[in-house]
Amino acid sequence: MYRYDSYDHAFVRSRASQFRDQVRRRLTGELSEEQFRPLRLHNGLYLQLHAYMLRVAIPYGVLSSSQLRTLADIARQYDRGFGHFTTRQNIQFNWIKLEDAPDILDALAAADMHAVQTSGNCIRNVTADPYAGVAADEIEDPRVWAEVLRQWSSVHPEFLFLPRKFKIAISGALEDRAAVLFHDIGLRIVKGRDGRSGFAVHVGGGQGRTPYVAQELRGFLPREHLLSYLEAVMRVYNLHGRRDNIYKARIKILVNAIGIDEFRRQVEAEWSGIDKPQIDLPEAEYARIAAHFAPKKFARRPVAAAAVARRRATDAAFDRFYRNNTAAHRTPGYRTVTIALKEPGLIPGDMTADQMDAVADLARRHSGDELRITYTQNIVLPTVAIDDLATVYDGLVAAGLASANAGLLTDIIACPGLDYCNLANARSIPLAQAIAARFAAPERVEDIGELRLNISGCINACGHHHAGNIGILGVDKKGTEHYQITLGGSPGDDADIGAIVGPSFPAEDVPGAIETLVETYLALRQGPSETFLAAYRRLGLAPFKAALYAGTSNTGTTDEARAPQLTAAGV
């Protein structure tokens, strides 16, 4: 993983020192809240419903075990003993005192971490495939370019005050595990006709009030021109992006207003005038950064360890964990392990300080001292020897982190919702817990199979509900919390936006509505291999909508009427 050099150290320490002075002036009244607000936001500090929330950057989701221990220490000393991992591969601390914020930034800087540009109208944390560097289907490690983009975008003088926040994701594998098509800029590493690597560049994706799937801007961009080309994209957006209307300020609105062809014409024209050697990365600098991500040499081990095979044969829970929470590694004898932060009854994405310490220890001993945060609010141990899987699993059991549901129905993505966020219309956490409780039996969840369920507490879509196979959106209906359901969303290569089923449901009816949808799918699927998404695409919305609103005329597509109590019996 990348190690900070003297420039990085000086940068984060200088920012921490500046913020300490800004906080001092706010506490003494020299700065008003209005004056302080942009300063704190550019250092990741939000004022939420109950307290300040600090969002810490985890560039492209990569952490060392010592960095995770630092986060655990912050959770204990400055929060309430836990942190919340987000869909941006960041971590949030929800109970921060303003006077403690400078000390936290100092602690982060000492661990080569920071909270710079985790908020504000700037380029946010660059995200990437959590399997980067170890995936069996990888073309090229995207972490190298993610780090390049981190350095390029940090306090970029031209892009610190954009029309709106800006998000970039990058994937280097055949399978998109970074949801690149739901980003302002999505990058896929591809091979050109001559075998050289480059990028397929997509632009204009995003969720929120007006969701869009990104469109292809360039099918192949030589990798040596990535920075100058992105500079051109950002300049066009910065020039034309709306600043008079927050709801029309994202690049997705610009792209869809003028059309992808016109946007491409303007980008290419801007790019043609750029002094590319002044902006593009010198090959020597690329080599310096890439050296930090040189493939590790792992001793080849037997593909199937006898002890693991015996454990799988005698321990159903371990066998389920192996099937659902481990993935193929590029080196025989190893697996990549997903730790699902979705234990039934707990809060999706939350992790206690003790659990952080436990996982840090497992990563140090069994995963090359490295771990990854995923946009699905889970943790990945990228390289675990098959011989060590049972030991790792037992350690996760002891830490309360052994849920074998990665990619399944109870692996729910959920924002903090109205329990914390002052933008939310409804709570996400209790609803996620209620749905997980309804589907608590692991055998049942595994039989249902691959199914992505996402919950957002408001239209800002921090829970990625648009991209859920089943999406749930919290809405305010005359002062009460209701939830709108969408079907058919997908975040991957087949990216799609979910379709609204019909009128919203009160909170108490939502778990039953989800059960109705699942039972409808199970009754109509063409065998266990047909996923929920595949079945929905084959069948369309009609049978699911009919099941949800059976026995009532309330089948409109508006959100004006209350739906009846629903159970699986309505199928």
C-alpha positions as CSV (number, residue, x, y, z in Angstrom):
1,M,0.0,0.0,0.0
2,Y,1.0,3.6,-0.5
3,R,3.2,5.2,2.2
4,Y,3.1,8.9,2.8
5,D,6.3,10.7,1.9
6,S,7.6,14.0,3.4
7,Y,5.3,16.1,1.2
8,D,2.2,14.1,2.3
9,H,3.3,14.4,5.9
10,A,3.8,18.1,5.7
11,F,0.5,18.5,3.9
12,V,-1.8,16.7,6.4
13,R,0.0,18.2,9.4
14,S,-0.3,21.7,8.0
15,R,-4.0,21.2,7.4
16,A,-4.5,19.9,10.9
17,S,-2.6,22.9,12.3
18,Q,-4.7,25.3,10.2
19,F,-7.9,23.7,11.4
20,R,-6.8,23.9,15.0
21,D,-6.6,27.6,14.7
22,Q,-9.9,27.8,12.9
23,V,-11.6,25.9,15.6
24,R,-10.0,28.1,18.3
25,R,-11.4,31.2,16.5
26,R,-14.9,29.6,16.3
27,L,-14.9,28.7,20.0
28,T,-13.9,32.2,21.0
29,G,-16.4,33.8,18.7
30,E,-14.0,35.3,16.3
31,L,-15.6,33.3,13.5
32,S,-19.4,33.0,13.1
33,E,-20.9,29.6,12.2
34,E,-21.5,31.0,8.7
35,Q,-17.9,31.8,8.4
36,F,-16.7,28.6,10.0
37,R,-19.0,26.3,7.9
38,P,-16.9,26.1,4.7
39,L,-13.7,25.7,6.7
40,R,-15.0,22.7,8.7
41,L,-16.7,21.1,5.7
42,H,-13.4,21.1,3.8
43,N,-12.0,19.1,6.7
44,G,-14.9,16.7,6.9
45,L,-16.7,18.1,9.9
46,Y,-20.5,18.2,9.6
47,L,-23.0,19.5,12.1
48,Q,-25.7,16.8,12.4
49,L,-28.8,16.4,14.4
50,H,-27.2,15.7,17.8
51,A,-23.5,16.5,17.4
52,Y,-20.7,17.1,15.0
53,M,-19.9,14.2,12.7
54,L,-16.3,13.8,11.3
55,R,-15.9,11.9,8.1
56,V,-12.4,10.4,7.6
57,A,-11.0,9.7,4.2
58,I,-10.0,6.1,3.4
59,P,-8.5,6.6,-0.1
60,Y,-9.7,3.8,-2.4
61,G,-10.7,1.9,0.8
62,V,-7.2,0.7,1.8
63,L,-6.1,0.6,5.4
64,S,-3.3,-0.9,7.3
65,S,-3.9,-2.7,10.6
66,S,-2.2,0.1,12.5
67,Q,-4.5,2.7,10.8
68,L,-7.6,0.7,11.8
69,R,-6.3,0.6,15.4
70,T,-6.0,4.4,15.2
71,L,-9.6,4.6,14.2
72,A,-10.5,2.3,17.1
73,D,-8.6,4.6,19.5
74,I,-10.6,7.6,18.1
75,A,-13.8,5.8,18.6
76,R,-13.0,5.1,22.2
77,Q,-11.6,8.4,23.1
78,Y,-13.7,10.9,21.2
79,D,-16.9,9.1,20.1
80,R,-19.1,6.5,21.8
81,G,-17.0,3.5,21.1
82,F,-17.9,2.9,17.4
83,G,-17.6,4.2,13.9
84,H,-19.7,3.9,10.8
85,F,-18.3,2.8,7.4
86,T,-20.0,4.5,4.5
87,T,-20.7,3.9,0.8
88,R,-17.8,6.1,-0.1
89,Q,-15.3,3.8,1.6
90,N,-14.9,6.3,4.4
91,I,-15.6,6.1,8.1
92,Q,-17.8,8.5,10.1
93,F,-17.7,9.3,13.8
94,N,-21.1,10.7,14.8
95,W,-20.6,12.1,18.3
96,I,-17.6,14.5,18.0
97,K,-17.1,17.5,20.2
98,L,-15.9,20.6,18.3
99,E,-13.1,21.2,20.8
100,D,-11.8,17.6,20.2
101,A,-11.7,17.8,16.4
102,P,-8.1,19.3,16.1
103,D,-6.8,16.5,18.3
104,I,-8.5,13.9,16.2
105,L,-6.9,15.4,13.0
106,D,-3.5,15.3,14.7
107,A,-4.0,11.6,15.6
108,L,-5.1,10.9,12.0
109,A,-2.0,12.8,10.6
110,A,0.3,10.7,12.8
111,A,-1.2,7.6,11.2
112,D,-1.0,8.9,7.6
113,M,-4.7,9.7,7.4
114,H,-6.9,12.8,7.2
115,A,-10.4,14.2,6.6
116,V,-9.5,16.6,3.7
117,Q,-12.2,16.9,1.0
118,T,-14.6,14.4,2.5
119,S,-17.1,17.1,2.2
120,G,-17.7,20.3,0.3
121,N,-18.0,21.1,-3.4
122,C,-14.8,19.4,-4.4
123,I,-13.5,16.1,-5.7
124,R,-14.3,13.7,-2.9
125,N,-12.6,10.4,-1.8
126,V,-11.7,8.4,-4.9
127,T,-13.1,4.8,-4.6
128,A,-12.0,1.6,-6.2
129,D,-12.5,-2.2,-6.4
130,P,-11.9,-3.6,-2.9
131,Y,-10.4,-6.7,-4.5
132,A,-7.8,-4.6,-6.3
133,G,-4.4,-6.3,-6.6
134,V,-5.7,-9.8,-5.8
135,A,-8.7,-10.4,-8.0
136,A,-8.5,-13.4,-10.3
137,D,-10.2,-11.4,-13.1
138,E,-8.0,-8.2,-12.8
139,I,-6.6,-6.6,-15.9
140,E,-4.4,-4.1,-13.9
141,D,-4.3,-2.9,-10.3
142,P,-6.5,0.3,-10.1
143,R,-5.0,1.4,-6.8
144,V,-2.0,2.9,-8.6
145,W,-4.2,5.3,-10.5
146,A,-6.5,5.8,-7.6
147,E,-3.5,7.1,-5.7
148,V,-2.5,9.2,-8.6
149,L,-6.0,10.7,-8.7
150,R,-5.9,11.3,-4.9
151,Q,-2.7,13.3,-5.2
152,W,-3.9,15.2,-8.3
153,S,-7.3,16.1,-6.8
154,S,-6.2,17.1,-3.3
155,V,-6.5,20.9,-3.0
156,H,-6.4,21.3,-6.8
157,P,-6.6,25.1,-7.1
158,E,-9.1,25.0,-10.0
159,F,-11.5,22.4,-8.5
160,L,-11.9,23.3,-4.8
161,F,-15.1,25.3,-5.4
162,L,-17.0,23.3,-8.0
163,P,-20.7,23.7,-8.7
164,R,-21.3,20.7,-6.5
165,K,-19.6,17.7,-5.0
166,F,-17.7,15.4,-7.4
167,K,-17.1,11.6,-7.2
168,I,-14.7,9.4,-9.1
169,A,-14.5,5.6,-9.1
170,I,-12.1,3.3,-10.8
171,S,-12.1,-0.5,-11.6
172,G,-9.4,-2.6,-13.1
173,A,-11.1,-5.9,-13.4
174,L,-13.5,-7.6,-15.8
175,E,-16.3,-7.3,-13.2
176,D,-17.2,-3.9,-12.0
177,R,-17.1,-4.0,-8.1
178,A,-16.8,-0.3,-7.7
179,A,-20.2,0.9,-9.2
180,V,-18.3,3.1,-11.7
181,L,-21.5,3.8,-13.7
182,F,-23.1,5.6,-10.8
183,H,-20.3,8.2,-10.5
184,D,-19.6,11.6,-11.9
185,I,-16.6,10.1,-13.6
186,G,-16.3,6.3,-13.8
187,L,-13.1,4.7,-15.1
188,R,-12.6,1.2,-16.3
189,I,-9.1,-0.1,-17.1
190,V,-9.2,-1.7,-20.5
191,K,-6.7,-3.0,-23.1
192,G,-6.2,-1.3,-26.4
193,R,-5.8,-3.1,-29.8
194,D,-2.0,-3.0,-29.3
195,G,-2.3,-4.6,-25.8
196,R,-1.5,-1.4,-24.0
197,S,-3.7,-0.4,-21.1
198,G,-5.9,2.6,-21.0
199,F,-9.3,3.8,-19.7
200,A,-12.8,3.6,-20.8
201,V,-14.1,6.9,-19.4
202,H,-17.8,7.3,-18.4
203,V,-19.4,10.5,-17.2
204,G,-22.6,11.8,-15.7
205,G,-23.7,9.0,-13.4
206,G,-25.2,9.5,-10.0
207,Q,-28.1,8.9,-7.8
208,G,-30.0,11.4,-5.6
209,R,-33.0,13.4,-6.8
210,T,-32.3,12.7,-10.5
211,P,-30.5,9.4,-10.9
212,Y,-28.6,8.6,-14.1
213,V,-26.4,5.8,-15.3
214,A,-23.1,7.2,-16.6
215,Q,-22.6,7.4,-20.4
216,E,-19.4,6.5,-22.3
217,L,-17.3,9.6,-23.0
218,R,-14.3,7.8,-24.5
219,G,-14.0,4.1,-25.2
220,F,-10.2,4.1,-24.9
221,L,-8.0,6.8,-23.4
222,P,-4.2,6.0,-23.3
223,R,-3.3,5.8,-19.7
224,E,-0.5,8.4,-20.0
225,H,-3.1,11.1,-20.7
226,L,-5.5,10.4,-17.9
227,L,-4.8,13.5,-15.9
228,S,-5.0,16.0,-18.8
229,Y,-8.2,14.4,-20.0
230,L,-9.8,14.5,-16.6
231,E,-8.6,18.1,-16.3
232,A,-10.5,18.9,-19.5
233,V,-13.7,17.2,-18.2
234,M,-13.5,19.1,-14.9
235,R,-12.9,22.4,-16.7
236,V,-16.0,22.0,-18.9
237,Y,-18.0,21.1,-15.8
238,N,-16.6,23.9,-13.7
239,L,-17.4,26.4,-16.5
240,H,-20.9,25.3,-17.3
241,G,-22.2,23.6,-14.2
242,R,-25.2,25.3,-12.5
243,R,-24.4,27.3,-9.4
244,D,-27.8,29.0,-9.2
245,N,-29.7,25.8,-8.4
246,I,-28.3,23.1,-6.0
247,Y,-30.7,20.5,-7.6
248,K,-29.3,21.1,-11.0
249,A,-25.6,21.5,-10.2
250,R,-24.2,18.0,-10.6
251,I,-22.3,17.1,-13.8
252,K,-25.0,14.5,-14.6
253,I,-27.5,17.3,-15.2
254,L,-25.1,19.1,-17.5
255,V,-24.4,16.0,-19.5
256,N,-28.0,15.1,-19.9
257,A,-29.0,18.7,-20.7
258,I,-26.6,19.2,-23.6
259,G,-26.3,15.6,-24.5
260,I,-23.3,13.3,-24.4
261,D,-22.2,14.1,-27.9
262,E,-22.0,17.9,-27.3
263,F,-20.4,17.3,-23.9
264,R,-17.8,15.1,-25.6
265,R,-17.2,17.8,-28.3
266,Q,-16.5,20.4,-25.6
267,V,-14.2,18.1,-23.6
268,E,-12.2,17.1,-26.7
269,A,-11.9,20.8,-27.7
270,E,-10.7,21.8,-24.3
271,W,-8.3,18.8,-24.1
272,S,-6.8,19.7,-27.5
273,G,-5.7,23.1,-26.1
274,I,-4.2,21.7,-22.9
275,D,-0.4,21.6,-22.5
276,K,-0.5,17.9,-21.8
277,P,3.2,17.5,-20.7
278,Q,2.5,20.1,-18.0
279,I,-0.3,18.1,-16.5
280,D,0.1,14.4,-17.4
281,L,2.0,12.2,-15.0
282,P,5.7,11.6,-15.9
283,E,6.5,8.0,-16.3
284,A,9.1,8.2,-13.5
285,E,6.4,9.5,-11.1
286,Y,4.0,6.7,-12.2
287,A,6.8,4.2,-11.5
288,R,7.4,5.7,-8.1
289,I,3.8,5.4,-7.0
290,A,3.3,2.0,-8.6
291,A,6.3,0.6,-6.7
292,H,4.1,0.9,-3.5
293,F,1.6,-1.5,-5.1
294,A,4.0,-4.0,-6.5
295,P,2.4,-7.5,-6.4
296,K,3.3,-9.4,-3.3
297,K,4.8,-12.8,-3.8
298,F,2.9,-15.4,-1.9
299,A,4.1,-18.9,-1.4
300,R,1.9,-21.2,-3.5
301,R,-0.2,-23.6,-1.4
302,P,-2.5,-26.5,-2.2
303,V,-5.7,-25.2,-3.7
304,A,-7.8,-27.2,-1.2
305,A,-6.3,-27.7,2.2
306,A,-7.4,-30.9,3.9
307,A,-8.1,-29.4,7.3
308,V,-10.4,-26.8,5.7
309,A,-12.2,-29.4,3.8
310,R,-12.8,-31.4,7.0
311,R,-14.0,-28.3,8.8
312,R,-16.4,-27.5,6.0
313,A,-17.8,-31.0,6.1
314,T,-18.4,-30.9,9.8
315,D,-19.3,-27.2,10.5
316,A,-22.3,-26.0,8.5
317,A,-21.8,-22.4,9.6
318,F,-18.1,-22.3,8.5
319,D,-19.1,-24.0,5.2
320,R,-21.7,-21.3,4.6
321,F,-19.1,-18.6,5.4
322,Y,-16.6,-20.1,3.0
323,R,-19.2,-20.2,0.2
324,N,-20.6,-16.7,0.7
325,N,-17.8,-14.6,2.2
326,T,-14.7,-15.8,0.4
327,A,-13.7,-15.3,-3.2
328,A,-11.1,-16.6,-5.6
329,H,-7.6,-15.1,-5.3
330,R,-5.2,-14.8,-8.2
331,T,-2.6,-17.0,-6.3
332,P,-3.6,-20.6,-5.7
333,G,-3.9,-21.5,-2.1
334,Y,-5.4,-18.2,-1.0
335,R,-8.9,-16.7,-0.7
336,T,-10.2,-13.1,-0.3
337,V,-12.4,-12.8,2.7
338,T,-15.3,-10.4,3.2
339,I,-16.3,-9.5,6.7
340,A,-20.0,-8.5,6.5
341,L,-20.7,-5.7,9.0
342,K,-24.4,-6.8,8.9
343,E,-24.9,-9.0,11.9
344,P,-28.7,-9.4,12.3
345,G,-30.0,-6.9,14.9
346,L,-27.0,-4.6,14.6
347,I,-26.5,-1.4,12.5
348,P,-25.3,-1.9,8.9
349,G,-21.8,-0.5,8.5
350,D,-21.2,0.1,12.3
351,M,-18.2,-1.4,14.0
352,T,-17.1,-1.1,17.6
353,A,-13.6,-0.2,18.7
354,D,-13.1,-3.7,20.1
355,Q,-14.1,-5.2,16.7
356,M,-11.7,-2.8,14.9
357,D,-8.9,-4.0,17.1
358,A,-9.9,-7.7,16.5
359,V,-10.0,-7.2,12.7
360,A,-6.7,-5.3,12.8
361,D,-5.1,-8.2,14.6
362,L,-6.5,-10.7,12.0
363,A,-5.2,-8.5,9.2
364,R,-1.8,-8.2,10.7
365,R,-1.4,-12.0,11.2
366,H,-3.3,-13.4,8.3
367,S,-3.7,-10.8,5.5
368,G,-0.4,-9.1,4.9
369,D,-1.2,-6.3,7.4
370,E,-3.8,-4.9,5.0
371,L,-7.6,-4.6,4.7
372,R,-10.1,-2.9,2.5
373,I,-13.4,-1.0,3.1
374,T,-16.1,-1.7,0.5
375,Y,-18.8,0.7,-0.8
376,T,-21.2,-2.0,0.5
377,Q,-20.1,-1.1,4.0
378,N,-18.1,-4.2,4.6
379,I,-14.5,-5.1,5.2
380,V,-12.2,-7.2,3.0
381,L,-9.1,-9.1,4.0
382,P,-7.5,-9.3,0.6
383,T,-5.2,-12.3,1.0
384,V,-5.8,-15.1,3.4
385,A,-4.2,-18.5,3.1
386,I,-6.8,-21.3,2.8
387,D,-5.0,-23.0,5.7
388,D,-5.7,-19.9,7.9
389,L,-9.4,-19.5,7.0
390,A,-10.7,-21.5,10.0
391,T,-8.5,-19.4,12.3
392,V,-9.8,-16.2,10.8
393,Y,-13.4,-17.4,10.9
394,D,-13.1,-18.4,14.6
395,G,-11.6,-14.9,15.3
396,L,-14.6,-13.3,13.6
397,V,-17.0,-15.5,15.5
398,A,-15.4,-14.3,18.8
399,A,-15.7,-10.6,17.6
400,G,-19.4,-11.0,16.5
401,L,-18.5,-10.5,12.8
402,A,-19.0,-13.9,11.3
403,S,-22.3,-13.3,9.4
404,A,-22.1,-15.4,6.2
405,N,-24.4,-13.2,4.2
406,A,-22.1,-11.2,1.9
407,G,-24.1,-10.3,-1.2
408,L,-27.3,-11.8,0.2
409,L,-30.6,-10.2,1.3
410,T,-29.5,-9.3,4.8
411,D,-26.2,-7.7,3.6
412,I,-28.2,-4.4,3.6
413,I,-26.7,-1.1,2.6
414,A,-28.2,1.6,4.7
415,C,-27.4,5.3,5.4
416,P,-27.6,6.6,9.1
417,G,-31.0,8.1,8.3
418,L,-33.0,10.2,10.6
419,D,-31.3,8.8,13.7
420,Y,-28.3,11.1,12.9
421,C,-28.7,13.0,9.7
422,N,-30.5,16.4,9.6
423,L,-31.3,15.9,5.9
424,A,-33.2,12.7,6.3
425,N,-37.0,12.2,6.1
426,A,-37.1,8.8,7.7
427,R,-35.0,6.4,9.7
428,S,-33.0,3.7,7.9
429,I,-31.4,1.9,10.8
430,P,-34.5,0.5,12.6
431,L,-35.9,-0.6,9.2
432,A,-32.7,-2.4,8.2
433,Q,-32.8,-4.2,11.6
434,A,-36.5,-5.2,11.2
435,I,-35.9,-6.6,7.7
436,A,-32.8,-8.5,8.9
437,A,-34.8,-9.9,11.8
438,R,-37.6,-11.0,9.4
439,F,-35.0,-13.0,7.4
440,A,-32.8,-14.1,10.3
441,A,-32.5,-17.8,9.3
442,P,-29.3,-18.1,7.3
443,E,-30.5,-21.1,5.4
444,R,-33.5,-19.1,4.1
445,V,-31.3,-16.2,3.1
446,E,-28.9,-18.5,1.2
447,D,-31.8,-20.2,-0.6
448,I,-33.1,-16.7,-1.7
449,G,-29.6,-16.1,-3.2
450,E,-28.0,-13.0,-4.5
451,L,-30.1,-10.0,-3.8
452,R,-29.0,-6.4,-3.1
453,L,-31.3,-4.5,-0.8
454,N,-30.5,-0.8,-0.2
455,I,-32.1,1.8,2.1
456,S,-31.9,5.6,2.0
457,G,-33.4,7.9,4.5
458,C,-33.9,10.7,2.0
459,I,-33.7,11.5,-1.7
460,N,-30.0,12.2,-1.5
461,A,-29.6,8.5,-1.8
462,C,-26.6,7.9,0.5
463,G,-27.8,4.3,0.8
464,H,-27.8,3.9,-3.0
465,H,-31.4,2.8,-3.0
466,H,-31.6,3.5,-6.8
467,A,-29.0,0.8,-7.4
468,G,-30.6,-1.8,-5.2
469,N,-32.3,-4.9,-6.7
470,I,-34.8,-3.8,-4.0
471,G,-34.5,-0.2,-3.1
472,I,-36.2,1.6,-0.2
473,L,-36.5,5.3,0.1
474,G,-37.7,7.2,3.2
475,V,-40.2,9.9,2.5
476,D,-42.0,12.4,4.7
477,K,-45.8,12.0,4.4
478,K,-47.7,14.6,6.3
479,G,-45.2,14.4,9.2
480,T,-45.0,10.5,9.3
481,E,-42.3,8.2,8.0
482,H,-43.2,6.3,4.9
483,Y,-41.1,4.3,2.5
484,Q,-41.2,4.0,-1.3
485,I,-40.0,0.7,-2.9
486,T,-38.1,0.4,-6.1
487,L,-37.2,-2.8,-8.0
488,G,-34.7,-3.7,-10.6
489,G,-31.7,-1.5,-9.8
490,S,-28.2,-2.7,-10.3
491,P,-24.8,-1.2,-9.5
492,G,-22.6,-3.4,-11.7
493,D,-21.8,-3.8,-15.4
494,D,-25.5,-4.0,-16.1
495,A,-26.1,-0.8,-14.1
496,D,-29.8,0.2,-14.0
497,I,-32.0,2.5,-11.9
498,G,-34.8,0.8,-9.9
499,A,-38.4,1.4,-11.0
500,I,-40.9,2.7,-8.4
501,V,-43.5,0.0,-7.6
502,G,-46.3,2.3,-6.4
503,P,-47.6,4.1,-3.3
504,S,-45.4,4.2,-0.3
505,F,-45.8,2.1,2.9
506,P,-45.7,3.0,6.6
507,A,-42.7,1.7,8.4
508,E,-44.5,-1.1,10.1
509,D,-45.6,-2.6,6.8
510,V,-42.2,-2.5,5.0
511,P,-40.7,-5.8,6.3
512,G,-43.9,-7.6,5.2
513,A,-43.8,-5.9,1.8
514,I,-40.2,-7.1,1.3
515,E,-41.3,-10.6,2.3
516,T,-44.1,-10.5,-0.2
517,L,-41.6,-9.5,-3.0
518,V,-39.2,-12.3,-2.0
519,E,-41.9,-14.9,-1.9
520,T,-43.2,-13.7,-5.3
521,Y,-39.7,-14.2,-6.7
522,L,-39.3,-17.6,-5.1
523,A,-42.6,-18.7,-6.6
524,L,-41.8,-17.5,-10.1
525,R,-38.1,-18.0,-10.5
526,Q,-36.8,-20.6,-13.0
527,G,-34.8,-22.6,-10.5
528,P,-32.3,-21.6,-7.7
529,S,-29.8,-20.3,-10.2
530,E,-32.1,-17.4,-11.4
531,T,-31.3,-14.4,-9.3
532,F,-33.9,-11.9,-8.1
533,L,-32.7,-9.3,-10.6
534,A,-32.7,-11.8,-13.5
535,A,-36.3,-12.9,-12.6
536,Y,-37.4,-9.3,-12.3
537,R,-36.0,-8.5,-15.7
538,R,-37.6,-11.5,-17.3
539,L,-41.0,-11.0,-15.6
540,G,-41.2,-7.2,-15.4
541,L,-42.8,-5.1,-12.7
542,A,-46.4,-6.4,-13.0
543,P,-46.4,-9.6,-10.9
544,F,-44.5,-8.0,-8.1
545,K,-46.8,-5.0,-8.1
546,A,-49.9,-7.2,-8.2
547,A,-48.6,-9.2,-5.2
548,L,-47.8,-6.1,-3.2
549,Y,-51.2,-4.5,-3.7
550,A,-53.4,-7.6,-3.8
551,G,-56.9,-7.0,-2.6
552,T,-56.8,-3.2,-3.0
553,S,-57.3,-0.7,-5.8
554,N,-54.3,1.2,-4.5
555,T,-52.0,0.3,-7.4
556,G,-51.1,3.7,-8.8
557,T,-47.6,4.9,-9.4
558,T,-47.9,8.0,-7.2
559,D,-47.2,8.3,-3.6
560,E,-50.5,9.7,-2.5
561,A,-52.2,6.8,-0.7
562,R,-51.3,4.6,2.2
563,A,-50.8,0.9,1.3
564,P,-52.5,-1.8,3.4
565,Q,-50.8,-4.1,5.8
566,L,-48.9,-6.7,3.7
567,T,-47.7,-10.2,4.5
568,A,-46.3,-13.0,2.4
569,A,-49.9,-14.4,2.4
570,G,-50.7,-11.8,-0.2
571,V,-48.7,-13.7,-2.9
